[in-house]
């Protein structure tokens, strides 16, 4: 889909002139090669590319597979011209909310609903390596 959008928008000079960059959701990362980002970059003519709405499935406290997955995806994106990374939510409650549609996901920091406590997750430490 990224290439479809870049071909459509960046293939039209008027549209190209109105765009500052390209935001890419990471939803299909497991289904596409990260090199598709380099292909999109070739069409951007100096404009930036930002990864957005990154998240893992429901909360799974303490699971390093979540941090490992983050690190793999961030590194692959950076190696293919992405210049920034935006998390879905850096802090959520232990259930992965709040969320009005019930789309409960994990977060780098889980904040208690009942106490003044929070827990840094493996994703937090993975992000720290790149900060």
Backbone as XML, in Angstrom:
<?xml version="1.0"?>
<chain id="A" units="angstrom">
  <residue number="1" name="UNK">
    <atom name="N" x="0.808" y="-1.194" z="0.000"/>
    <atom name="CA" x="0.000" y="0.000" z="0.000"/>
    <atom name="C" x="0.857" y="1.266" z="0.000"/>
  </residue>
  <residue number="2" name="UNK">
    <atom name="N" x="1.995" y="1.212" z="0.673"/>
    <atom name="CA" x="2.856" y="2.394" z="0.734"/>
    <atom name="C" x="3.235" y="2.845" z="-0.664"/>
  </residue>
  <residue number="3" name="UNK">
    <atom name="N" x="3.622" y="1.909" z="-1.504"/>
    <atom name="CA" x="4.030" y="2.285" z="-2.860"/>
    <atom name="C" x="2.850" y="2.776" z="-3.684"/>
  </residue>
  <residue number="4" name="UNK">
    <atom name="N" x="1.663" y="2.206" z="-3.465"/>
    <atom name="CA" x="0.475" y="2.696" z="-4.168"/>
    <atom name="C" x="0.230" y="4.167" z="-3.837"/>
  </residue>
  <residue number="5" name="UNK">
    <atom name="N" x="0.303" y="4.501" z="-2.552"/>
    <atom name="CA" x="0.089" y="5.887" z="-2.133"/>
    <atom name="C" x="1.177" y="6.807" z="-2.659"/>
  </residue>
  <residue number="6" name="UNK">
    <atom name="N" x="2.427" y="6.365" z="-2.559"/>
    <atom name="CA" x="3.504" y="7.241" z="-3.028"/>
    <atom name="C" x="3.416" y="7.441" z="-4.533"/>
  </residue>
  <residue number="7" name="UNK">
    <atom name="N" x="3.054" y="6.407" z="-5.273"/>
    <atom name="CA" x="2.909" y="6.558" z="-6.724"/>
    <atom name="C" x="1.793" y="7.545" z="-7.058"/>
  </residue>
  <residue number="8" name="UNK">
    <atom name="N" x="0.683" y="7.446" z="-6.332"/>
    <atom name="CA" x="-0.461" y="8.317" z="-6.599"/>
    <atom name="C" x="-0.170" y="9.760" z="-6.198"/>
  </residue>
  <residue number="9" name="UNK">
    <atom name="N" x="0.231" y="9.962" z="-4.956"/>
    <atom name="CA" x="0.417" y="11.325" z="-4.448"/>
    <atom name="C" x="1.661" y="11.973" z="-5.021"/>
  </residue>
  <residue number="10" name="UNK">
    <atom name="N" x="2.774" y="11.257" z="-4.992"/>
    <atom name="CA" x="4.019" y="11.862" z="-5.436"/>
    <atom name="C" x="4.165" y="11.850" z="-6.954"/>
  </residue>
  <residue number="11" name="UNK">
    <atom name="N" x="3.270" y="11.157" z="-7.630"/>
    <atom name="CA" x="3.257" y="11.191" z="-9.084"/>
    <atom name="C" x="2.527" y="12.409" z="-9.634"/>
  </residue>
  <residue number="12" name="UNK">
    <atom name="N" x="1.831" y="13.130" z="-8.771"/>
    <atom name="CA" x="1.092" y="14.333" z="-9.144"/>
    <atom name="C" x="1.845" y="15.531" z="-8.563"/>
  </residue>
  <residue number="13" name="UNK">
    <atom name="N" x="2.410" y="16.378" z="-9.397"/>
    <atom name="CA" x="3.262" y="17.477" z="-8.933"/>
    <atom name="C" x="2.537" y="18.421" z="-7.984"/>
  </residue>
  <residue number="14" name="UNK">
    <atom name="N" x="1.257" y="18.717" z="-8.250"/>
    <atom name="CA" x="0.509" y="19.597" z="-7.351"/>
    <atom name="C" x="0.369" y="18.965" z="-5.963"/>
  </residue>
  <residue number="15" name="UNK">
    <atom name="N" x="0.018" y="17.680" z="-5.926"/>
    <atom name="CA" x="-0.098" y="16.975" z="-4.642"/>
    <atom name="C" x="1.261" y="16.885" z="-3.960"/>
  </residue>
  <residue number="16" name="UNK">
    <atom name="N" x="2.293" y="16.569" z="-4.720"/>
    <atom name="CA" x="3.647" y="16.458" z="-4.182"/>
    <atom name="C" x="4.074" y="17.748" z="-3.485"/>
  </residue>
  <residue number="17" name="UNK">
    <atom name="N" x="3.735" y="18.885" z="-4.077"/>
    <atom name="CA" x="4.110" y="20.180" z="-3.507"/>
    <atom name="C" x="3.382" y="20.495" z="-2.199"/>
  </residue>
  <residue number="18" name="UNK">
    <atom name="N" x="2.260" y="19.836" z="-1.946"/>
    <atom name="CA" x="1.489" y="20.093" z="-0.727"/>
    <atom name="C" x="1.835" y="19.140" z="0.412"/>
  </residue>
  <residue number="19" name="UNK">
    <atom name="N" x="2.725" y="18.207" z="0.178"/>
    <atom name="CA" x="3.068" y="17.190" z="1.174"/>
    <atom name="C" x="4.470" y="17.445" z="1.712"/>
  </residue>
  <residue number="20" name="UNK">
    <atom name="N" x="4.601" y="17.388" z="3.040"/>
    <atom name="CA" x="5.913" y="17.573" z="3.669"/>
    <atom name="C" x="6.662" y="16.261" z="3.842"/>
  </residue>
  <residue number="21" name="UNK">
    <atom name="N" x="5.920" y="15.165" z="3.928"/>
    <atom name="CA" x="6.562" y="13.874" z="4.153"/>
    <atom name="C" x="5.551" y="12.754" z="4.086"/>
  </residue>
  <residue number="22" name="UNK">
    <atom name="N" x="5.975" y="11.592" z="4.535"/>
    <atom name="CA" x="5.147" y="10.393" z="4.457"/>
    <atom name="C" x="5.103" y="9.723" z="5.818"/>
  </residue>
  <residue number="23" name="UNK">
    <atom name="N" x="3.901" y="9.515" z="6.355"/>
    <atom name="CA" x="3.718" y="8.765" z="7.595"/>
    <atom name="C" x="3.299" y="7.344" z="7.232"/>
  </residue>
  <residue number="24" name="UNK">
    <atom name="N" x="3.956" y="6.379" z="7.845"/>
    <atom name="CA" x="3.716" y="4.973" z="7.529"/>
    <atom name="C" x="3.336" y="4.235" z="8.807"/>
  </residue>
  <residue number="25" name="UNK">
    <atom name="N" x="2.163" y="3.602" z="8.809"/>
    <atom name="CA" x="1.793" y="2.744" z="9.939"/>
    <atom name="C" x="2.564" y="1.437" z="9.816"/>
  </residue>
  <residue number="26" name="UNK">
    <atom name="N" x="2.836" y="0.834" z="10.912"/>
    <atom name="CA" x="3.635" y="-0.391" z="10.873"/>
    <atom name="C" x="2.779" y="-1.659" z="10.849"/>
  </residue>
  <residue number="27" name="UNK">
    <atom name="N" x="1.495" y="-1.536" z="10.612"/>
    <atom name="CA" x="0.568" y="-2.659" z="10.702"/>
    <atom name="C" x="0.968" y="-3.875" z="9.870"/>
  </residue>
  <residue number="28" name="UNK">
    <atom name="N" x="1.500" y="-3.669" z="8.700"/>
    <atom name="CA" x="1.781" y="-4.786" z="7.793"/>
    <atom name="C" x="3.255" y="-5.172" z="7.761"/>
  </residue>
  <residue number="29" name="UNK">
    <atom name="N" x="4.020" y="-4.742" z="8.756"/>
    <atom name="CA" x="5.457" y="-5.032" z="8.754"/>
    <atom name="C" x="5.782" y="-6.510" z="8.611"/>
  </residue>
  <residue number="30" name="UNK">
    <atom name="N" x="4.994" y="-7.352" z="9.244"/>
    <atom name="CA" x="5.283" y="-8.783" z="9.179"/>
    <atom name="C" x="4.929" y="-9.384" z="7.826"/>
  </residue>
  <residue number="31" name="UNK">
    <atom name="N" x="4.246" y="-8.622" z="6.979"/>
    <atom name="CA" x="3.811" y="-9.126" z="5.677"/>
    <atom name="C" x="4.556" y="-8.517" z="4.503"/>
  </residue>
  <residue number="32" name="UNK">
    <atom name="N" x="5.478" y="-7.598" z="4.773"/>
    <atom name="CA" x="6.195" y="-6.925" z="3.682"/>
    <atom name="C" x="7.651" y="-6.718" z="4.081"/>
  </residue>
  <residue number="33" name="UNK">
    <atom name="N" x="8.510" y="-6.710" z="3.109"/>
    <atom name="CA" x="9.931" y="-6.466" z="3.350"/>
    <atom name="C" x="10.143" y="-4.998" z="3.714"/>
  </residue>
  <residue number="34" name="UNK">
    <atom name="N" x="11.023" y="-4.715" z="4.673"/>
    <atom name="CA" x="11.296" y="-3.318" z="5.002"/>
    <atom name="C" x="11.925" y="-2.539" z="3.846"/>
  </residue>
  <residue number="35" name="UNK">
    <atom name="N" x="12.442" y="-3.237" z="2.846"/>
    <atom name="CA" x="13.034" y="-2.538" z="1.701"/>
    <atom name="C" x="11.991" y="-1.757" z="0.906"/>
  </residue>
  <residue number="36" name="UNK">
    <atom name="N" x="10.727" y="-2.048" z="1.127"/>
    <atom name="CA" x="9.670" y="-1.273" z="0.471"/>
    <atom name="C" x="9.762" y="0.197" z="0.901"/>
  </residue>
  <residue number="37" name="UNK">
    <atom name="N" x="10.282" y="0.424" z="2.111"/>
    <atom name="CA" x="10.467" y="1.796" z="2.593"/>
    <atom name="C" x="11.541" y="2.515" z="1.787"/>
  </residue>
  <residue number="38" name="UNK">
    <atom name="N" x="12.588" y="1.800" z="1.405"/>
    <atom name="CA" x="13.624" y="2.406" z="0.554"/>
    <atom name="C" x="13.059" y="2.744" z="-0.816"/>
  </residue>
  <residue number="39" name="UNK">
    <atom name="N" x="12.179" y="1.883" z="-1.316"/>
    <atom name="CA" x="11.530" y="2.167" z="-2.603"/>
    <atom name="C" x="10.672" y="3.430" z="-2.493"/>
  </residue>
  <residue number="40" name="UNK">
    <atom name="N" x="9.946" y="3.561" z="-1.379"/>
    <atom name="CA" x="9.127" y="4.764" z="-1.176"/>
    <atom name="C" x="10.027" y="5.989" z="-1.032"/>
  </residue>
  <residue number="41" name="UNK">
    <atom name="N" x="11.121" y="5.848" z="-0.305"/>
    <atom name="CA" x="12.055" y="6.962" z="-0.098"/>
    <atom name="C" x="12.573" y="7.507" z="-1.424"/>
  </residue>
  <residue number="42" name="UNK">
    <atom name="N" x="12.809" y="6.627" z="-2.370"/>
    <atom name="CA" x="13.328" y="7.048" z="-3.675"/>
    <atom name="C" x="12.361" y="7.994" z="-4.385"/>
  </residue>
  <residue number="43" name="UNK">
    <atom name="N" x="11.087" y="7.946" z="-4.033"/>
    <atom name="CA" x="10.079" y="8.804" z="-4.668"/>
    <atom name="C" x="9.834" y="10.094" z="-3.882"/>
  </residue>
  <residue number="44" name="UNK">
    <atom name="N" x="10.395" y="10.184" z="-2.667"/>
    <atom name="CA" x="10.093" y="11.313" z="-1.784"/>
    <atom name="C" x="10.872" y="12.577" z="-2.103"/>
  </residue>
  <residue number="45" name="UNK">
    <atom name="N" x="11.946" y="12.455" z="-2.855"/>
    <atom name="CA" x="12.731" y="13.615" z="-3.274"/>
    <atom name="C" x="13.090" y="14.531" z="-2.099"/>
  </residue>
  <residue number="46" name="UNK">
    <atom name="N" x="13.671" y="13.929" z="-1.062"/>
    <atom name="CA" x="14.136" y="14.705" z="0.076"/>
    <atom name="C" x="13.132" y="14.920" z="1.189"/>
  </residue>
  <residue number="47" name="UNK">
    <atom name="N" x="11.909" y="14.472" z="1.015"/>
    <atom name="CA" x="10.911" y="14.618" z="2.078"/>
    <atom name="C" x="11.125" y="13.520" z="3.125"/>
  </residue>
  <residue number="48" name="UNK">
    <atom name="N" x="10.656" y="13.763" z="4.333"/>
    <atom name="CA" x="10.868" y="12.820" z="5.427"/>
    <atom name="C" x="9.870" y="11.667" z="5.411"/>
  </residue>
  <residue number="49" name="UNK">
    <atom name="N" x="10.224" y="10.612" z="6.149"/>
    <atom name="CA" x="9.347" y="9.463" z="6.320"/>
    <atom name="C" x="9.318" y="9.122" z="7.811"/>
  </residue>
  <residue number="50" name="UNK">
    <atom name="N" x="8.119" y="8.983" z="8.375"/>
    <atom name="CA" x="7.920" y="8.767" z="9.802"/>
    <atom name="C" x="7.088" y="7.511" z="10.026"/>
  </residue>
  <residue number="51" name="UNK">
    <atom name="N" x="7.521" y="6.676" z="10.949"/>
    <atom name="CA" x="6.727" y="5.502" z="11.335"/>
    <atom name="C" x="5.754" y="5.908" z="12.425"/>
  </residue>
  <residue number="52" name="UNK">
    <atom name="N" x="4.499" y="5.484" z="12.333"/>
    <atom name="CA" x="3.480" y="5.902" z="13.292"/>
    <atom name="C" x="2.667" y="4.724" z="13.810"/>
  </residue>
  <residue number="53" name="UNK">
    <atom name="N" x="2.012" y="4.963" z="14.928"/>
    <atom name="CA" x="1.067" y="4.034" z="15.544"/>
    <atom name="C" x="1.656" y="2.663" z="15.820"/>
  </residue>
  <residue number="54" name="UNK">
    <atom name="N" x="2.887" y="2.629" z="16.278"/>
    <atom name="CA" x="3.527" y="1.367" z="16.609"/>
    <atom name="C" x="2.969" y="0.817" z="17.919"/>
  </residue>
  <residue number="55" name="UNK">
    <atom name="N" x="2.685" y="-0.465" z="17.939"/>
    <atom name="CA" x="2.249" y="-1.119" z="19.175"/>
    <atom name="C" x="2.337" y="-2.634" z="19.001"/>
  </residue>
  <residue number="56" name="UNK">
    <atom name="N" x="2.349" y="-3.319" z="20.114"/>
    <atom name="CA" x="2.271" y="-4.775" z="20.124"/>
    <atom name="C" x="0.889" y="-5.162" z="20.601"/>
  </residue>
  <residue number="57" name="UNK">
    <atom name="N" x="0.537" y="-6.419" z="20.416"/>
    <atom name="CA" x="-0.761" y="-6.910" z="20.869"/>
    <atom name="C" x="-0.958" y="-6.698" z="22.356"/>
  </residue>
  <residue number="58" name="UNK">
    <atom name="N" x="-2.030" y="-7.195" z="22.895"/>
    <atom name="CA" x="-2.405" y="-6.961" z="24.286"/>
    <atom name="C" x="-1.267" y="-7.025" z="25.286"/>
  </residue>
  <residue number="59" name="UNK">
    <atom name="N" x="-1.439" y="-6.381" z="26.442"/>
    <atom name="CA" x="-0.381" y="-6.317" z="27.445"/>
    <atom name="C" x="0.116" y="-7.705" z="27.842"/>
  </residue>
  <residue number="60" name="UNK">
    <atom name="N" x="1.410" y="-7.808" z="27.931"/>
    <atom name="CA" x="2.055" y="-9.055" z="28.325"/>
    <atom name="C" x="3.268" y="-8.672" z="29.175"/>
  </residue>
  <residue number="61" name="UNK">
    <atom name="N" x="3.017" y="-8.195" z="30.409"/>
    <atom name="CA" x="4.076" y="-7.622" z="31.240"/>
    <atom name="C" x="5.325" y="-8.496" z="31.348"/>
  </residue>
  <residue number="62" name="UNK">
    <atom name="N" x="6.459" y="-7.825" z="31.176"/>
    <atom name="CA" x="7.749" y="-8.469" z="31.366"/>
    <atom name="C" x="8.228" y="-9.351" z="30.230"/>
  </residue>
  <residue number="63" name="UNK">
    <atom name="N" x="7.498" y="-9.433" z="29.149"/>
    <atom name="CA" x="7.878" y="-10.318" z="28.046"/>
    <atom name="C" x="8.859" y="-9.617" z="27.113"/>
  </residue>
  <residue number="64" name="UNK">
    <atom name="N" x="10.074" y="-10.118" z="27.071"/>
    <atom name="CA" x="11.113" y="-9.501" z="26.254"/>
    <atom name="C" x="10.860" y="-9.659" z="24.762"/>
  </residue>
  <residue number="65" name="UNK">
    <atom name="N" x="10.002" y="-10.577" z="24.374"/>
    <atom name="CA" x="9.676" y="-10.724" z="22.944"/>
    <atom name="C" x="9.054" y="-9.424" z="22.421"/>
  </residue>
  <residue number="66" name="UNK">
    <atom name="N" x="8.324" y="-8.702" z="23.286"/>
    <atom name="CA" x="7.718" y="-7.433" z="22.880"/>
    <atom name="C" x="8.805" y="-6.393" z="22.587"/>
  </residue>
  <residue number="67" name="UNK">
    <atom name="N" x="9.792" y="-6.294" z="23.476"/>
    <atom name="CA" x="10.899" y="-5.360" z="23.262"/>
    <atom name="C" x="11.739" y="-5.748" z="22.065"/>
  </residue>
  <residue number="68" name="UNK">
    <atom name="N" x="11.957" y="-7.048" z="21.900"/>
    <atom name="CA" x="12.732" y="-7.541" z="20.759"/>
    <atom name="C" x="12.031" y="-7.204" z="19.445"/>
  </residue>
  <residue number="69" name="UNK">
    <atom name="N" x="10.730" y="-7.389" z="19.414"/>
    <atom name="CA" x="9.968" y="-7.077" z="18.195"/>
    <atom name="C" x="10.064" y="-5.586" z="17.871"/>
  </residue>
  <residue number="70" name="UNK">
    <atom name="N" x="9.923" y="-4.744" z="18.884"/>
    <atom name="CA" x="10.080" y="-3.306" z="18.679"/>
    <atom name="C" x="11.431" y="-2.984" z="18.068"/>
  </residue>
  <residue number="71" name="UNK">
    <atom name="N" x="12.480" y="-3.505" z="18.704"/>
    <atom name="CA" x="13.837" y="-3.199" z="18.254"/>
    <atom name="C" x="14.042" y="-3.650" z="16.805"/>
  </residue>
  <residue number="72" name="UNK">
    <atom name="N" x="13.583" y="-4.845" z="16.465"/>
    <atom name="CA" x="13.738" y="-5.334" z="15.090"/>
    <atom name="C" x="13.041" y="-4.417" z="14.090"/>
  </residue>
  <residue number="73" name="UNK">
    <atom name="N" x="11.829" y="-4.014" z="14.405"/>
    <atom name="CA" x="11.070" y="-3.170" z="13.482"/>
    <atom name="C" x="11.655" y="-1.762" z="13.382"/>
  </residue>
  <residue number="74" name="UNK">
    <atom name="N" x="12.078" y="-1.213" z="14.507"/>
    <atom name="CA" x="12.672" y="0.126" z="14.481"/>
    <atom name="C" x="13.959" y="0.114" z="13.670"/>
  </residue>
  <residue number="75" name="UNK">
    <atom name="N" x="14.822" y="-0.860" z="13.918"/>
    <atom name="CA" x="16.099" y="-0.926" z="13.201"/>
    <atom name="C" x="15.880" y="-1.129" z="11.699"/>
  </residue>
  <residue number="76" name="UNK">
    <atom name="N" x="14.954" y="-1.997" z="11.334"/>
    <atom name="CA" x="14.673" y="-2.217" z="9.909"/>
    <atom name="C" x="14.163" y="-0.934" z="9.260"/>
  </residue>
  <residue number="77" name="UNK">
    <atom name="N" x="13.333" y="-0.189" z="9.979"/>
    <atom name="CA" x="12.809" y="1.070" z="9.438"/>
    <atom name="C" x="13.925" y="2.094" z="9.264"/>
  </residue>
  <residue number="78" name="UNK">
    <atom name="N" x="14.767" y="2.245" z="10.279"/>
    <atom name="CA" x="15.864" y="3.210" z="10.206"/>
    <atom name="C" x="16.823" y="2.860" z="9.073"/>
  </residue>
  <residue number="79" name="UNK">
    <atom name="N" x="17.063" y="1.578" z="8.875"/>
    <atom name="CA" x="17.967" y="1.147" z="7.807"/>
    <atom name="C" x="17.377" y="1.385" z="6.423"/>
  </residue>
  <residue number="80" name="UNK">
    <atom name="N" x="16.101" y="1.752" z="6.386"/>
    <atom name="CA" x="15.423" y="2.005" z="5.114"/>
    <atom name="C" x="14.803" y="3.398" z="5.071"/>
  </residue>
  <residue number="81" name="UNK">
    <atom name="N" x="15.534" y="4.374" z="5.617"/>
    <atom name="CA" x="15.258" y="5.801" z="5.461"/>
    <atom name="C" x="14.168" y="6.397" z="6.334"/>
  </residue>
  <residue number="82" name="UNK">
    <atom name="N" x="13.592" y="5.654" z="7.252"/>
    <atom name="CA" x="12.628" y="6.247" z="8.175"/>
    <atom name="C" x="13.398" y="7.123" z="9.157"/>
  </residue>
  <residue number="83" name="UNK">
    <atom name="N" x="12.915" y="8.339" z="9.394"/>
    <atom name="CA" x="13.654" y="9.291" z="10.224"/>
    <atom name="C" x="13.077" y="9.476" z="11.620"/>
  </residue>
  <residue number="84" name="UNK">
    <atom name="N" x="11.938" y="8.858" z="11.910"/>
    <atom name="CA" x="11.349" y="8.978" z="13.236"/>
    <atom name="C" x="10.359" y="7.862" z="13.498"/>
  </residue>
  <residue number="85" name="UNK">
    <atom name="N" x="10.031" y="7.678" z="14.766"/>
    <atom name="CA" x="9.177" y="6.577" z="15.211"/>
    <atom name="C" x="8.200" y="7.121" z="16.236"/>
  </residue>
  <residue number="86" name="UNK">
    <atom name="N" x="6.908" y="6.900" z="16.046"/>
    <atom name="CA" x="5.897" y="7.362" z="16.985"/>
    <atom name="C" x="5.137" y="6.155" z="17.517"/>
  </residue>
  <residue number="87" name="UNK">
    <atom name="N" x="5.139" y="6.004" z="18.828"/>
    <atom name="CA" x="4.440" y="4.897" z="19.465"/>
    <atom name="C" x="2.935" y="5.164" z="19.471"/>
  </residue>
  <residue number="88" name="UNK">
    <atom name="N" x="2.147" y="4.108" z="19.536"/>
    <atom name="CA" x="0.692" y="4.241" z="19.636"/>
    <atom name="C" x="0.355" y="4.993" z="20.922"/>
  </residue>
  <residue number="89" name="UNK">
    <atom name="N" x="0.846" y="4.495" z="22.038"/>
    <atom name="CA" x="0.725" y="5.138" z="23.349"/>
    <atom name="C" x="1.920" y="4.724" z="24.183"/>
  </residue>
  <residue number="90" name="UNK">
    <atom name="N" x="2.649" y="5.663" z="24.685"/>
    <atom name="CA" x="3.835" y="5.333" z="25.474"/>
    <atom name="C" x="3.441" y="4.799" z="26.855"/>
  </residue>
  <residue number="91" name="UNK">
    <atom name="N" x="2.257" y="5.212" z="27.353"/>
    <atom name="CA" x="1.760" y="4.754" z="28.657"/>
    <atom name="C" x="0.306" y="4.314" z="28.531"/>
  </residue>
  <residue number="92" name="UNK">
    <atom name="N" x="0.011" y="3.155" z="29.083"/>
    <atom name="CA" x="-1.363" y="2.664" z="29.156"/>
    <atom name="C" x="-1.570" y="2.019" z="30.520"/>
  </residue>
  <residue number="93" name="UNK">
    <atom name="N" x="-2.817" y="1.686" z="30.832"/>
    <atom name="CA" x="-3.054" y="0.981" z="32.088"/>
    <atom name="C" x="-2.755" y="-0.514" z="31.897"/>
  </residue>
  <residue number="94" name="UNK">
    <atom name="N" x="-2.743" y="-1.296" z="32.968"/>
    <atom name="CA" x="-2.352" y="-2.707" z="32.855"/>
    <atom name="C" x="-3.224" y="-3.554" z="31.932"/>
  </residue>
  <residue number="95" name="UNK">
    <atom name="N" x="-4.439" y="-3.080" z="31.623"/>
    <atom name="CA" x="-5.293" y="-3.837" z="30.704"/>
    <atom name="C" x="-5.045" y="-3.456" z="29.249"/>
  </residue>
  <residue number="96" name="UNK">
    <atom name="N" x="-4.220" y="-2.411" z="29.026"/>
    <atom name="CA" x="-3.957" y="-1.951" z="27.665"/>
    <atom name="C" x="-4.869" y="-0.823" z="27.237"/>
  </residue>
  <residue number="97" name="UNK">
    <atom name="N" x="-5.537" y="-0.214" z="28.159"/>
    <atom name="CA" x="-6.448" y="0.881" z="27.863"/>
    <atom name="C" x="-5.958" y="2.170" z="28.493"/>
  </residue>
  <residue number="98" name="UNK">
    <atom name="N" x="-6.783" y="3.167" z="28.540"/>
    <atom name="CA" x="-8.169" y="3.120" z="28.071"/>
    <atom name="C" x="-8.262" y="3.197" z="26.550"/>
  </residue>
  <residue number="99" name="UNK">
    <atom name="N" x="-9.332" y="2.667" z="26.035"/>
    <atom name="CA" x="-9.553" y="2.684" z="24.597"/>
    <atom name="C" x="-11.040" y="2.540" z="24.340"/>
  </residue>
  <residue number="100" name="UNK">
    <atom name="N" x="-11.602" y="3.447" z="23.606"/>
    <atom name="CA" x="-13.049" y="3.468" z="23.397"/>
    <atom name="C" x="-13.566" y="2.344" z="22.507"/>
  </residue>
  <residue number="101" name="UNK">
    <atom name="N" x="-12.691" y="1.698" z="21.729"/>
    <atom name="CA" x="-13.145" y="0.602" z="20.865"/>
    <atom name="C" x="-12.674" y="-0.763" z="21.351"/>
  </residue>
  <residue number="102" name="UNK">
    <atom name="N" x="-12.043" y="-0.815" z="22.516"/>
    <atom name="CA" x="-11.596" y="-2.096" z="23.051"/>
    <atom name="C" x="-10.354" y="-2.653" z="22.382"/>
  </residue>
  <residue number="103" name="UNK">
    <atom name="N" x="-9.611" y="-1.804" z="21.696"/>
    <atom name="CA" x="-8.369" y="-2.218" z="21.035"/>
    <atom name="C" x="-7.243" y="-2.145" z="22.067"/>
  </residue>
  <residue number="104" name="UNK">
    <atom name="N" x="-7.163" y="-3.134" z="22.934"/>
    <atom name="CA" x="-6.227" y="-3.119" z="24.044"/>
    <atom name="C" x="-4.868" y="-3.625" z="23.587"/>
  </residue>
  <residue number="105" name="UNK">
    <atom name="N" x="-3.839" y="-2.805" z="23.800"/>
    <atom name="CA" x="-2.492" y="-3.135" z="23.333"/>
    <atom name="C" x="-1.480" y="-2.948" z="24.462"/>
  </residue>
  <residue number="106" name="UNK">
    <atom name="N" x="-0.274" y="-3.421" z="24.224"/>
    <atom name="CA" x="0.807" y="-3.269" z="25.178"/>
    <atom name="C" x="1.398" y="-1.869" z="25.038"/>
  </residue>
  <residue number="107" name="UNK">
    <atom name="N" x="2.165" y="-1.457" z="26.026"/>
    <atom name="CA" x="2.812" y="-0.145" z="26.000"/>
    <atom name="C" x="4.161" y="-0.241" z="26.704"/>
  </residue>
  <residue number="108" name="UNK">
    <atom name="N" x="5.083" y="0.647" z="26.364"/>
    <atom name="CA" x="6.379" y="0.644" z="27.039"/>
    <atom name="C" x="6.277" y="0.879" z="28.554"/>
  </residue>
  <residue number="109" name="UNK">
    <atom name="N" x="5.253" y="1.610" z="28.984"/>
    <atom name="CA" x="5.044" y="1.840" z="30.413"/>
    <atom name="C" x="3.586" y="1.527" z="30.738"/>
  </residue>
  <residue number="110" name="UNK">
    <atom name="N" x="3.375" y="0.673" z="31.740"/>
    <atom name="CA" x="2.029" y="0.370" z="32.211"/>
    <atom name="C" x="1.827" y="1.091" z="33.538"/>
  </residue>
  <residue number="111" name="UNK">
    <atom name="N" x="0.743" y="1.869" z="33.630"/>
    <atom name="CA" x="0.464" y="2.705" z="34.796"/>
    <atom name="C" x="-0.750" y="2.140" z="35.529"/>
  </residue>
  <residue number="112" name="UNK">
    <atom name="N" x="-0.593" y="1.926" z="36.826"/>
    <atom name="CA" x="-1.673" y="1.373" z="37.642"/>
    <atom name="C" x="-2.866" y="2.319" z="37.690"/>
  </residue>
  <residue number="113" name="UNK">
    <atom name="N" x="-4.067" y="1.734" z="37.686"/>
    <atom name="CA" x="-5.307" y="2.513" z="37.825"/>
    <atom name="C" x="-5.608" y="2.819" z="39.285"/>
  </residue>
  <residue number="114" name="UNK">
    <atom name="N" x="-4.993" y="2.073" z="40.190"/>
    <atom name="CA" x="-5.386" y="2.156" z="41.595"/>
    <atom name="C" x="-4.292" y="2.652" z="42.533"/>
  </residue>
  <residue number="115" name="UNK">
    <atom name="N" x="-3.051" y="2.655" z="42.082"/>
    <atom name="CA" x="-1.946" y="3.113" z="42.927"/>
    <atom name="C" x="-1.122" y="4.144" z="42.165"/>
  </residue>
  <residue number="116" name="UNK">
    <atom name="N" x="-0.140" y="4.687" z="42.818"/>
    <atom name="CA" x="0.768" y="5.640" z="42.171"/>
    <atom name="C" x="1.990" y="4.914" z="41.624"/>
  </residue>
  <residue number="117" name="UNK">
    <atom name="N" x="1.772" y="3.778" z="41.010"/>
    <atom name="CA" x="2.877" y="2.965" z="40.517"/>
    <atom name="C" x="2.806" y="2.804" z="39.004"/>
  </residue>
  <residue number="118" name="UNK">
    <atom name="N" x="3.972" y="2.588" z="38.422"/>
    <atom name="CA" x="4.061" y="2.279" z="37.000"/>
    <atom name="C" x="5.147" y="1.232" z="36.817"/>
  </residue>
  <residue number="119" name="UNK">
    <atom name="N" x="5.088" y="0.543" z="35.694"/>
    <atom name="CA" x="6.054" y="-0.514" z="35.408"/>
    <atom name="C" x="6.624" y="-0.308" z="34.006"/>
  </residue>
  <residue number="120" name="UNK">
    <atom name="N" x="7.939" y="-0.177" z="33.946"/>
    <atom name="CA" x="8.609" y="-0.068" z="32.647"/>
    <atom name="C" x="8.700" y="-1.465" z="32.043"/>
  </residue>
  <residue number="121" name="UNK">
    <atom name="N" x="8.242" y="-1.569" z="30.817"/>
    <atom name="CA" x="8.222" y="-2.843" z="30.108"/>
    <atom name="C" x="9.467" y="-2.998" z="29.232"/>
  </residue>
  <residue number="122" name="UNK">
    <atom name="N" x="9.753" y="-4.205" z="28.755"/>
    <atom name="CA" x="10.895" y="-4.405" z="27.862"/>
    <atom name="C" x="10.896" y="-3.462" z="26.652"/>
  </residue>
  <residue number="123" name="UNK">
    <atom name="N" x="9.724" y="-3.079" z="26.154"/>
    <atom name="CA" x="9.672" y="-2.132" z="25.035"/>
    <atom name="C" x="10.298" y="-0.798" z="25.422"/>
  </residue>
  <residue number="124" name="UNK">
    <atom name="N" x="10.126" y="-0.386" z="26.673"/>
    <atom name="CA" x="10.716" y="0.855" z="27.171"/>
    <atom name="C" x="12.235" y="0.799" z="27.039"/>
  </residue>
  <residue number="125" name="UNK">
    <atom name="N" x="12.816" y="-0.301" z="27.471"/>
    <atom name="CA" x="14.272" y="-0.435" z="27.428"/>
    <atom name="C" x="14.775" y="-0.572" z="25.991"/>
  </residue>
  <residue number="126" name="UNK">
    <atom name="N" x="13.990" y="-1.201" z="25.136"/>
    <atom name="CA" x="14.362" y="-1.288" z="23.714"/>
    <atom name="C" x="14.400" y="0.109" z="23.102"/>
  </residue>
  <residue number="127" name="UNK">
    <atom name="N" x="13.393" y="0.920" z="23.402"/>
    <atom name="CA" x="13.366" y="2.292" z="22.891"/>
    <atom name="C" x="14.540" y="3.106" z="23.427"/>
  </residue>
  <residue number="128" name="UNK">
    <atom name="N" x="14.930" y="2.837" z="24.674"/>
    <atom name="CA" x="16.038" y="3.560" z="25.282"/>
    <atom name="C" x="17.345" y="3.398" z="24.531"/>
  </residue>
  <residue number="129" name="UNK">
    <atom name="N" x="17.539" y="2.272" z="23.881"/>
    <atom name="CA" x="18.766" y="2.050" z="23.114"/>
    <atom name="C" x="18.854" y="2.970" z="21.903"/>
  </residue>
  <residue number="130" name="UNK">
    <atom name="N" x="17.729" y="3.477" z="21.457"/>
    <atom name="CA" x="17.708" y="4.311" z="20.259"/>
    <atom name="C" x="17.463" y="5.783" z="20.561"/>
  </residue>
  <residue number="131" name="UNK">
    <atom name="N" x="17.209" y="6.089" z="21.817"/>
    <atom name="CA" x="16.884" y="7.474" z="22.192"/>
    <atom name="C" x="18.129" y="8.348" z="22.214"/>
  </residue>
</chain>
